[in-house]
Amino acid sequence: MSNQSTDAGLISSQDLPKLAEAGHVAAPMVGNSAAELREAVQAALAEQWSLMGIIDTGKKAADLGKKAADALTDKGKEIEDKAIHREKDARDEAHRKMNEDKAKKHGREAGAHGATTNAFARALSELRG
């Protein structure tokens, strides 16, 4: 006897135990009745649905994790942009201050140079005059 006979419906599930004892077919794993088969199918489906629920829950958790990582990345980028902007402002302020100091120093030097030139011109004109 072959499994094709069982699949074709020529042998019923009640015949399987007797045939198994005779060594013609393997003993059924589910049982002899439709109720046992139904229970086995329901248990298998429940297990499958449970696994699907776990997979779905895992996928949802992964999606939430990705959203959280994206939010942290966006926040980090925002903080970095602000820090770069503050650094640029500080650098610009330092350059402005250095230029003001140079201008003041140059002004004092020019003023001192001008006073020296004026004093020399006065002294020269006094000598001539």
MARFI-92204 format. One record per residue: x, y, z of N, C-alpha, C, O in turn; residue in one letter. Coordinates in Angstrom, 3 decimals. Layout:
+----------+----------+----------+----------+----------+----------+----------+----------+----------+----------+----------+----------+------+
:      n_u :      n_v :      n_w :     ca_u :     ca_v :     ca_w :      c_u :      c_v :      c_w :      o_u :      o_v :      o_w : code :
+----------+----------+----------+----------+----------+----------+----------+----------+----------+----------+----------+----------+------+
:        X :        Y :        Z :        X :        Y :        Z :        X :        Y :        Z :        X :        Y :        Z :    A :
...
+----------+----------+----------+----------+----------+----------+----------+----------+----------+----------+----------+----------+------+
END
This chain:
+----------+----------+----------+----------+----------+----------+----------+----------+----------+----------+----------+----------+------+
:      n_u :      n_v :      n_w :     ca_u :     ca_v :     ca_w :      c_u :      c_v :      c_w :      o_u :      o_v :      o_w : code :
+----------+----------+----------+----------+----------+----------+----------+----------+----------+----------+----------+----------+------+
:    0.843 :   -1.186 :    0.000 :    0.000 :    0.000 :    0.000 :    0.880 :    1.238 :    0.000 :    1.965 :    1.263 :    0.582 :    M :
:    0.399 :    2.217 :   -0.642 :    1.181 :    3.443 :   -0.728 :    0.423 :    4.603 :   -0.127 :   -0.762 :    4.500 :    0.189 :    S :
:    1.119 :    5.694 :    0.024 :    0.476 :    6.901 :    0.530 :   -0.514 :    7.452 :   -0.482 :   -1.432 :    8.181 :   -0.106 :    N :
:   -0.349 :    7.120 :   -1.758 :   -1.287 :    7.589 :   -2.769 :   -2.682 :    7.043 :   -2.517 :   -3.675 :    7.719 :   -2.787 :    Q :
:   -2.760 :    5.841 :   -2.010 :   -4.070 :    5.264 :   -1.708 :   -4.745 :    6.037 :   -0.589 :   -5.955 :    6.263 :   -0.623 :    S :
:   -3.963 :    6.441 :    0.400 :   -4.508 :    7.214 :    1.518 :   -4.924 :    8.589 :    1.033 :   -5.998 :    9.077 :    1.385 :    T :
:   -4.072 :    9.223 :    0.221 :   -4.373 :   10.556 :   -0.287 :   -5.602 :   10.541 :   -1.186 :   -6.370 :   11.503 :   -1.196 :    D :
:   -5.795 :    9.482 :   -1.928 :   -6.928 :    9.391 :   -2.850 :   -8.230 :    9.091 :   -2.124 :   -9.299 :    9.133 :   -2.734 :    A :
:   -8.161 :    8.788 :   -0.834 :   -9.368 :    8.530 :   -0.065 :   -9.824 :    7.084 :   -0.103 :  -10.921 :    6.768 :    0.358 :    G :
:   -8.998 :    6.204 :   -0.644 :   -9.378 :    4.795 :   -0.691 :   -9.274 :    4.151 :    0.682 :   -9.959 :    3.172 :    0.974 :    L :
:   -8.421 :    4.703 :    1.510 :   -8.245 :    4.194 :    2.868 :   -8.675 :    5.301 :    3.822 :   -8.247 :    6.447 :    3.686 :    I :
:   -9.505 :    4.961 :    4.765 :   -9.964 :    5.971 :    5.723 :   -9.015 :    6.025 :    6.913 :   -8.152 :    5.164 :    7.080 :    S :
:   -9.192 :    7.053 :    7.734 :   -8.328 :    7.201 :    8.896 :   -8.543 :    6.071 :    9.901 :   -7.645 :    5.768 :   10.686 :    S :
:   -9.728 :    5.441 :    9.887 :   -9.965 :    4.325 :   10.803 :   -9.176 :    3.089 :   10.364 :   -8.873 :    2.226 :   11.188 :    Q :
:   -8.846 :    2.998 :    9.083 :   -8.090 :    1.838 :    8.586 :   -6.594 :    1.954 :    8.904 :   -5.899 :    0.938 :    8.935 :    D :
:   -6.096 :    3.144 :    9.135 :   -4.660 :    3.360 :    9.295 :   -4.042 :    2.594 :   10.463 :   -2.979 :    2.000 :   10.284 :    L :
:   -4.664 :    2.574 :   11.670 :   -4.027 :    1.822 :   12.757 :   -3.888 :    0.330 :   12.444 :   -2.862 :   -0.279 :   12.747 :    P :
:   -4.917 :   -0.249 :   11.840 :   -4.845 :   -1.686 :   11.506 :   -3.768 :   -1.941 :   10.453 :   -3.027 :   -2.921 :   10.533 :    K :
:   -3.693 :   -1.054 :    9.474 :   -2.672 :   -1.203 :    8.440 :   -1.275 :   -0.982 :    9.021 :   -0.311 :   -1.628 :    8.611 :    L :
:   -1.182 :   -0.066 :    9.973 :    0.112 :    0.192 :   10.606 :    0.564 :   -1.034 :   11.378 :    1.738 :   -1.402 :   11.336 :    A :
:   -0.363 :   -1.665 :   12.080 :   -0.016 :   -2.879 :   12.822 :    0.441 :   -3.975 :   11.865 :    1.326 :   -4.769 :   12.183 :    E :
:   -0.162 :   -4.000 :   10.724 :    0.204 :   -5.009 :    9.727 :    1.492 :   -4.627 :    9.005 :    2.039 :   -5.426 :    8.245 :    A :
:    1.988 :   -3.389 :    9.243 :    3.242 :   -2.950 :    8.648 :    3.104 :   -2.390 :    7.254 :    4.108 :   -2.232 :    6.559 :    G :
:    1.903 :   -2.086 :    6.823 :    1.713 :   -1.554 :    5.473 :    1.886 :   -0.030 :    5.404 :    2.377 :    0.482 :    4.398 :    H :
:    1.503 :    0.677 :    6.422 :    1.626 :    2.155 :    6.431 :    2.113 :    2.590 :    7.804 :    2.005 :    1.855 :    8.786 :    V :
:    2.634 :    3.768 :    7.846 :    3.075 :    4.325 :    9.134 :    1.861 :    4.720 :    9.944 :    0.833 :    5.106 :    9.388 :    A :
:    1.978 :    4.626 :   11.240 :    0.875 :    4.999 :   12.132 :    0.635 :    6.504 :   12.010 :    1.581 :    7.285 :   11.901 :    A :
:   -0.602 :    6.891 :   12.031 :   -0.894 :    8.327 :   11.921 :   -0.356 :    9.083 :   13.134 :   -0.396 :    8.587 :   14.261 :    P :
:    0.147 :   10.292 :   12.883 :    0.722 :   11.079 :   13.978 :   -0.352 :   11.855 :   14.713 :   -0.188 :   12.170 :   15.891 :    M :
:   -1.454 :   12.171 :   14.036 :   -2.479 :   13.023 :   14.633 :   -3.459 :   12.215 :   15.459 :   -3.711 :   12.560 :   16.614 :    V :
:   -3.995 :   11.194 :   14.927 :   -4.975 :   10.393 :   15.643 :   -5.969 :    9.815 :   14.670 :   -5.801 :    9.896 :   13.453 :    G :
:   -6.994 :    9.237 :   15.222 :   -7.962 :    8.523 :   14.387 :   -9.192 :    9.334 :   14.044 :   -9.874 :    9.015 :   13.070 :    N :
:   -9.502 :   10.361 :   14.800 :  -10.767 :   11.046 :   14.571 :  -10.564 :   12.447 :   13.989 :   -9.486 :   13.038 :   14.062 :    S :
:  -11.642 :   12.937 :   13.417 :  -11.620 :   14.284 :   12.853 :  -11.439 :   15.327 :   13.967 :  -10.829 :   16.372 :   13.746 :    A :
:  -11.963 :   15.043 :   15.139 :  -11.835 :   15.976 :   16.264 :  -10.372 :   16.130 :   16.675 :   -9.910 :   17.237 :   16.950 :    A :
:   -9.638 :   14.997 :   16.715 :   -8.221 :   15.066 :   17.065 :   -7.446 :   15.834 :   16.000 :   -6.547 :   16.615 :   16.311 :    E :
:   -7.808 :   15.601 :   14.744 :   -7.159 :   16.322 :   13.646 :   -7.442 :   17.818 :   13.752 :   -6.550 :   18.650 :   13.589 :    L :
:   -8.717 :   18.140 :   14.032 :   -9.109 :   19.548 :   14.180 :   -8.328 :   20.195 :   15.323 :   -7.846 :   21.319 :   15.181 :    R :
:   -8.198 :   19.501 :   16.449 :   -7.465 :   20.031 :   17.593 :   -5.991 :   20.240 :   17.244 :   -5.392 :   21.244 :   17.629 :    E :
:   -5.418 :   19.296 :   16.519 :   -4.010 :   19.418 :   16.128 :   -3.814 :   20.602 :   15.177 :   -2.840 :   21.346 :   15.294 :    A :
:   -4.747 :   20.770 :   14.237 :   -4.658 :   21.900 :   13.300 :   -4.831 :   23.209 :   14.055 :   -4.093 :   24.162 :   13.808 :    V :
:   -5.785 :   23.272 :   14.963 :   -5.999 :   24.493 :   15.747 :   -4.778 :   24.830 :   16.596 :   -4.388 :   25.993 :   16.704 :    Q :
:   -4.178 :   23.804 :   17.197 :   -2.974 :   24.042 :   18.004 :   -1.838 :   24.560 :   17.129 :   -1.105 :   25.472 :   17.512 :    A :
:   -1.704 :   23.955 :   15.938 :   -0.645 :   24.417 :   15.019 :   -0.910 :   25.850 :   14.571 :    0.007 :   26.668 :   14.497 :    A :
:   -2.174 :   26.145 :   14.272 :   -2.518 :   27.513 :   13.860 :   -2.299 :   28.507 :   14.996 :   -1.790 :   29.606 :   14.777 :    L :
:   -2.686 :   28.119 :   16.211 :   -2.487 :   29.000 :   17.364 :   -1.006 :   29.292 :   17.564 :   -0.614 :   30.423 :   17.853 :    A :
:   -0.186 :   28.247 :   17.403 :    1.260 :   28.438 :   17.535 :    1.778 :   29.375 :   16.434 :    2.597 :   30.259 :   16.686 :    E :
:    1.288 :   29.162 :   15.226 :    1.703 :   30.004 :   14.103 :    1.289 :   31.455 :   14.327 :    2.075 :   32.376 :   14.103 :    Q :
:    0.048 :   31.648 :   14.772 :   -0.433 :   33.014 :   15.024 :    0.361 :   33.670 :   16.146 :    0.655 :   34.865 :   16.111 :    W :
:    0.698 :   32.857 :   17.140 :    1.509 :   33.377 :   18.237 :    2.869 :   33.851 :   17.715 :    3.342 :   34.930 :   18.070 :    S :
:    3.484 :   33.026 :   16.869 :    4.770 :   33.421 :   16.278 :    4.621 :   34.666 :   15.420 :    5.479 :   35.548 :   15.430 :    L :
:    3.510 :   34.727 :   14.668 :    3.269 :   35.907 :   13.835 :    3.100 :   37.144 :   14.706 :    3.561 :   38.228 :   14.351 :    M :
:    2.435 :   36.978 :   15.852 :    2.263 :   38.092 :   16.785 :    3.603 :   38.553 :   17.335 :    3.856 :   39.751 :   17.464 :    G :
:    4.462 :   37.584 :   17.659 :    5.796 :   37.930 :   18.161 :    6.591 :   38.653 :   17.088 :    7.259 :   39.650 :   17.360 :    I :
:    6.512 :   38.137 :   15.859 :    7.232 :   38.784 :   14.757 :    6.686 :   40.183 :   14.525 :    7.449 :   41.125 :   14.314 :    I :
:    5.347 :   40.323 :   14.565 :    4.737 :   41.642 :   14.370 :    5.149 :   42.592 :   15.489 :    5.460 :   43.756 :   15.238 :    D :
:    5.150 :   42.095 :   16.720 :    5.573 :   42.922 :   17.854 :    7.033 :   43.326 :   17.698 :    7.400 :   44.471 :   17.960 :    T :
:    7.868 :   42.375 :   17.269 :    9.283 :   42.693 :   17.038 :    9.454 :   43.735 :   15.953 :   10.292 :   44.628 :   16.071 :    G :
:    8.657 :   43.626 :   14.886 :    8.735 :   44.601 :   13.792 :    8.316 :   45.982 :   14.281 :    8.940 :   46.989 :   13.948 :    K :
:    7.248 :   46.012 :   15.074 :    6.796 :   47.301 :   15.620 :    7.877 :   47.897 :   16.523 :    8.138 :   49.099 :   16.469 :    K :
:    8.497 :   47.068 :   17.343 :    9.567 :   47.556 :   18.223 :   10.748 :   48.067 :   17.398 :   11.349 :   49.088 :   17.734 :    A :
:   11.076 :   47.360 :   16.327 :   12.176 :   47.808 :   15.461 :   11.840 :   49.131 :   14.803 :   12.699 :   50.006 :   14.690 :    A :
:   10.591 :   49.288 :   14.365 :   10.164 :   50.551 :   13.752 :   10.245 :   51.705 :   14.758 :   10.703 :   52.799 :   14.430 :    D :
:    9.793 :   51.439 :   15.985 :    9.875 :   52.477 :   17.015 :   11.325 :   52.813 :   17.335 :   11.672 :   53.976 :   17.541 :    L :
:   12.169 :   51.786 :   17.375 :   13.596 :   52.015 :   17.620 :   14.215 :   52.862 :   16.524 :   15.029 :   53.744 :   16.797 :    G :
:   13.829 :   52.597 :   15.286 :   14.350 :   53.370 :   14.162 :   13.879 :   54.820 :   14.256 :   14.652 :   55.748 :   14.016 :    K :
:   12.602 :   55.009 :   14.609 :   12.088 :   56.373 :   14.754 :   12.839 :   57.111 :   15.862 :   13.182 :   58.284 :   15.715 :    K :
:   13.091 :   56.414 :   16.969 :   13.823 :   57.038 :   18.076 :   15.245 :   57.378 :   17.649 :   15.748 :   58.454 :   17.973 :    A :
:   15.894 :   56.474 :   16.927 :   17.259 :   56.730 :   16.452 :   17.276 :   57.903 :   15.480 :   18.181 :   58.736 :   15.525 :    A :
:   16.272 :   57.971 :   14.599 :   16.186 :   59.093 :   13.659 :   15.980 :   60.406 :   14.408 :   16.584 :   61.423 :   14.067 :    D :
:   15.125 :   60.377 :   15.430 :   14.882 :   61.590 :   16.213 :   16.154 :   62.035 :   16.927 :   16.463 :   63.226 :   16.970 :    A :
:   16.897 :   61.068 :   17.491 :   18.159 :   61.416 :   18.152 :   19.164 :   61.959 :   17.152 :   19.892 :   62.907 :   17.448 :    L :
:   19.208 :   61.360 :   15.965 :   20.120 :   61.838 :   14.932 :   19.757 :   63.261 :   14.525 :   20.628 :   64.120 :   14.382 :    T :
:   18.449 :   63.501 :   14.340 :   17.995 :   64.850 :   13.973 :   18.333 :   65.850 :   15.067 :   18.795 :   66.955 :   14.782 :    D :
:   18.105 :   65.468 :   16.318 :   18.398 :   66.358 :   17.449 :   19.908 :   66.607 :   17.527 :   20.347 :   67.732 :   17.768 :    K :
:   20.692 :   65.551 :   17.321 :   22.154 :   65.711 :   17.335 :   22.617 :   66.633 :   16.230 :   23.512 :   67.452 :   16.438 :    G :
:   22.020 :   66.511 :   15.060 :   22.370 :   67.374 :   13.929 :   22.006 :   68.821 :   14.243 :   22.760 :   69.741 :   13.928 :    K :
:   20.855 :   69.014 :   14.860 :   20.417 :   70.363 :   15.234 :   21.396 :   70.977 :   16.247 :   21.777 :   72.141 :   16.121 :    E :
:   21.792 :   70.193 :   17.237 :   22.751 :   70.672 :   18.246 :   24.086 :   70.992 :   17.589 :   24.703 :   72.012 :   17.894 :    I :
:   24.529 :   70.127 :   16.694 :   25.795 :   70.349 :   15.990 :   25.727 :   71.629 :   15.152 :   26.672 :   72.417 :   15.144 :    E :
:   24.614 :   71.833 :   14.450 :   24.459 :   73.043 :   13.637 :   24.500 :   74.300 :   14.508 :   25.128 :   75.292 :   14.138 :    D :
:   23.838 :   74.259 :   15.655 :   23.856 :   75.400 :   16.561 :   25.271 :   75.658 :   17.082 :   25.705 :   76.807 :   17.170 :    K :
:   25.981 :   74.592 :   17.424 :   27.355 :   74.734 :   17.927 :   28.262 :   75.325 :   16.851 :   29.095 :   76.182 :   17.146 :    A :
:   28.110 :   74.877 :   15.616 :   28.912 :   75.419 :   14.514 :   28.596 :   76.906 :   14.322 :   29.495 :   77.716 :   14.098 :    I :
:   27.317 :   77.249 :   14.411 :   26.919 :   78.651 :   14.258 :   27.502 :   79.510 :   15.389 :   27.996 :   80.611 :   15.144 :    H :
:   27.441 :   79.004 :   16.624 :   28.019 :   79.749 :   17.757 :   29.530 :   79.888 :   17.600 :   30.093 :   80.941 :   17.900 :    R :
:   30.184 :   78.828 :   17.131 :   31.629 :   78.877 :   16.917 :   31.977 :   79.940 :   15.870 :   32.924 :   80.706 :   16.048 :    E :
:   31.212 :   79.981 :   14.788 :   31.442 :   80.973 :   13.732 :   31.230 :   82.384 :   14.285 :   32.024 :   83.284 :   14.008 :    K :
:   30.157 :   82.582 :   15.070 :   29.905 :   83.895 :   15.672 :   31.048 :   84.309 :   16.594 :   31.473 :   85.464 :   16.581 :    D :
:   31.546 :   83.359 :   17.399 :   32.648 :   83.655 :   18.319 :   33.912 :   84.003 :   17.537 :   34.645 :   84.919 :   17.911 :    A :
:   34.165 :   83.278 :   16.459 :   35.344 :   83.552 :   15.628 :   35.228 :   84.932 :   14.977 :   36.192 :   85.696 :   14.941 :    R :
:   34.027 :   85.239 :   14.463 :   33.812 :   86.561 :   13.866 :   33.991 :   87.672 :   14.893 :   34.574 :   88.712 :   14.586 :    D :
:   33.496 :   87.463 :   16.104 :   33.634 :   88.463 :   17.173 :   35.105 :   88.643 :   17.546 :   35.559 :   89.765 :   17.764 :    E :
:   35.844 :   87.540 :   17.618 :   37.274 :   87.622 :   17.946 :   38.022 :   88.388 :   16.847 :   38.894 :   89.201 :   17.154 :    A :
:   37.701 :   88.147 :   15.595 :   38.353 :   88.876 :   14.492 :   38.003 :   90.358 :   14.531 :   38.857 :   91.217 :   14.311 :    H :
:   36.724 :   90.646 :   14.818 :   36.298 :   92.046 :   14.912 :   37.059 :   92.759 :   16.030 :   37.508 :   93.893 :   15.863 :    R :
:   37.196 :   92.088 :   17.160 :   37.905 :   92.660 :   18.314 :   39.381 :   92.883 :   17.964 :   39.953 :   93.921 :   18.298 :    K :
:   39.994 :   91.897 :   17.287 :   41.404 :   92.040 :   16.911 :   41.573 :   93.214 :   15.943 :   42.526 :   93.986 :   16.050 :    M :
:   40.643 :   93.337 :   15.005 :   40.727 :   94.451 :   14.051 :   40.539 :   95.797 :   14.735 :   41.205 :   96.770 :   14.380 :    N :
:   39.630 :   95.865 :   15.722 :   39.454 :   97.106 :   16.483 :   40.727 :   97.453 :   17.247 :   41.160 :   98.605 :   17.268 :    E :
:   41.321 :   96.431 :   17.879 :   42.565 :   96.666 :   18.621 :   43.674 :   97.135 :   17.699 :   44.436 :   98.036 :   18.049 :    D :
:   43.769 :   96.527 :   16.511 :   44.778 :   96.963 :   15.542 :   44.526 :   98.400 :   15.107 :   45.455 :   99.195 :   14.964 :    K :
:   43.242 :   98.719 :   14.898 :   42.904 :  100.071 :   14.458 :   43.242 :  101.089 :   15.547 :   43.766 :  102.163 :   15.252 :    A :
:   42.946 :  100.757 :   16.793 :   43.273 :  101.666 :   17.895 :   44.783 :  101.856 :   18.002 :   45.278 :  102.973 :   18.148 :    K :
:   45.500 :  100.739 :   17.925 :   46.954 :  100.802 :   18.017 :   47.508 :  101.620 :   16.850 :   48.379 :  102.469 :   17.043 :    K :
:   47.007 :  101.367 :   15.648 :   47.468 :  102.102 :   14.464 :   47.108 :  103.585 :   14.599 :   47.881 :  104.451 :   14.191 :    H :
:   45.967 :  103.869 :   15.157 :   45.562 :  105.266 :   15.369 :   46.482 :  105.974 :   16.347 :   46.847 :  107.128 :   16.124 :    G :
:   46.865 :  105.297 :   17.433 :   47.790 :  105.894 :   18.401 :   49.139 :  106.124 :   17.751 :   49.769 :  107.163 :   17.948 :    R :
:   49.581 :  105.130 :   16.964 :   50.867 :  105.290 :   16.292 :   50.803 :  106.432 :   15.288 :   51.729 :  107.238 :   15.190 :    E :
:   49.709 :  106.495 :   14.547 :   49.572 :  107.568 :   13.564 :   49.492 :  108.911 :   14.273 :   50.055 :  109.904 :   13.812 :    A :
:   48.785 :  108.932 :   15.398 :   48.679 :  110.172 :   16.168 :   50.031 :  110.594 :   16.713 :   50.389 :  111.771 :   16.659 :    G :
:   50.776 :  109.641 :   17.234 :   52.102 :  109.942 :   17.770 :   53.023 :  110.368 :   16.643 :   53.813 :  111.300 :   16.794 :    A :
:   52.921 :  109.685 :   15.516 :   53.744 :  110.038 :   14.356 :   53.369 :  111.442 :   13.869 :   54.238 :  112.241 :   13.520 :    H :
:   52.076 :  111.726 :   13.851 :   51.619 :  113.054 :   13.418 :   52.087 :  114.145 :   14.366 :   52.480 :  115.225 :   13.927 :    G :
:   52.047 :  113.869 :   15.661 :   52.501 :  114.863 :   16.645 :   53.985 :  115.111 :   16.489 :   54.443 :  116.250 :   16.578 :    A :
:   54.742 :  114.043 :   16.254 :   56.185 :  114.192 :   16.053 :   56.464 :  115.001 :   14.800 :   57.338 :  115.868 :   14.794 :    T :
:   55.734 :  114.722 :   13.758 :   55.916 :  115.451 :   12.497 :   55.555 :  116.914 :   12.687 :   56.260 :  117.795 :   12.195 :    T :
:   54.480 :  117.178 :   13.386 :   54.067 :  118.572 :   13.628 :   55.106 :  119.313 :   14.481 :   55.431 :  120.468 :   14.207 :    N :
:   55.613 :  118.651 :   15.497 :   56.616 :  119.283 :   16.359 :   57.875 :  119.586 :   15.561 :   58.479 :  120.647 :   15.724 :    A :
:   58.272 :  118.651 :   14.696 :   59.458 :  118.864 :   13.871 :   59.223 :  120.035 :   12.908 :   60.107 :  120.867 :   12.705 :    F :
:   58.037 :  120.088 :   12.326 :   57.728 :  121.174 :   11.389 :   57.727 :  122.514 :   12.111 :   58.218 :  123.507 :   11.573 :    A :
:   57.187 :  122.554 :   13.309 :   57.179 :  123.810 :   14.085 :   58.601 :  124.238 :   14.451 :   58.975 :  125.406 :   14.344 :    R :
:   59.370 :  123.250 :   14.883 :   60.744 :  123.569 :   15.256 :   61.529 :  124.061 :   14.042 :   62.334 :  124.983 :   14.169 :    A :
:   61.322 :  123.495 :   12.926 :   61.998 :  123.909 :   11.702 :   61.567 :  125.287 :   11.281 :   62.388 :  126.098 :   10.854 :    L :
:   60.281 :  125.561 :   11.397 :   59.805 :  126.887 :   11.011 :   60.310 :  127.945 :   11.996 :   60.573 :  129.082 :   11.607 :    S :
:   60.441 :  127.570 :   13.258 :   60.982 :  128.524 :   14.235 :   62.445 :  128.820 :   13.944 :   62.891 :  129.958 :   14.086 :    E :
:   63.191 :  127.805 :   13.538 :   64.592 :  128.003 :   13.211 :   64.726 :  128.884 :   11.972 :   65.661 :  129.682 :   11.903 :    L :
:   63.877 :  128.780 :   11.043 :   63.925 :  129.558 :    9.815 :   63.448 :  130.984 :   10.092 :   63.891 :  131.942 :    9.459 :    R :
:   62.595 :  131.087 :   10.990 :   61.955 :  132.363 :   11.159 :   62.503 :  133.259 :   12.144 :   61.992 :  134.363 :   12.328 :    G :
+----------+----------+----------+----------+----------+----------+----------+----------+----------+----------+----------+----------+------+
END
